[in-house]
Structure formats: structure tokens, C-alpha cells
């Protein structure tokens, strides 16, 4: 999708530059070419920057100019999904991976470790007839 968008910017930039060049406006041509090149660079900047690897310790994320970040399996807390992708919350940091880029094996591992890291759910309190909540007060069944 980003490559298609960059191609569209290139085509628009070329068409506008040729049009202004034919009119004899050379400064305008240079300005349009410069801004088209900037738009293409900004669009293509994020392609191939994120590296995801995982092993028995956890998930390692590497975004191109930043150092590697190790997210341990034991620190994973929550997984949410929305239109942007998967949002994974850990004790150290939060990170997002788009749905297209998330490997199925990694998604299964993350879900399994998040379930394992969750505290056990308390079972609902079973009340006997005449008991109220945790207080243990019994109601009087005698009629007055």
C-alpha cells in the first residue's frame, strides 16, 4: 500500500513538474519536484524498519535507528486488537504490530504466555440458602 502511494506521489509530481516546465516556470518546477521527492521519502521511510524475532526468553523488537528491545514472556500482560493491529502491553513497554505483519506462531505464543501470566480468577461465591455475601449472616426464617 505504501509503495502504491509513493508511486502516486511520483506520478503527480512528474505531471505537475512537466506542466510547469512547459510554461517556463523553472523555480516552480524545482519546488514541485523537491516536495514530491520529500513526500515519496516520508511515505517509504517506514518500510522494512521493524524486525521481530522470538525465542525462549521473549520477543526482540528492533526498529532501525533504535537499539533492540527484549520483551520477556513473563512480563506480557494484555493483548488488544483494533483497526491498527495488535497492541501488546508488557510491564516494560507497549508495542503495536499490524495484523498483516504479525506471524501466526508468534500470536499463538503471546496469547499462551499472557494466559499463563494472568492471576487465577476467583470462583463465584456459592451461597447457601439464608447466607448473605461474605459476611456469613444468616437470615431468620421465622415469621413474626
Secondary structure by P-SEA (a helix, b strand, c coil): caaaaaaaaaaaaaaaaaaaaaacaaaaaaaaaaaaaaaaaaaacccccbbbbbcccbbbbbcccccbbbbbcccccccccccccbbbbccccccccccccccaaaaaaaaaaaaaaccccccccccccccccccccccccccc
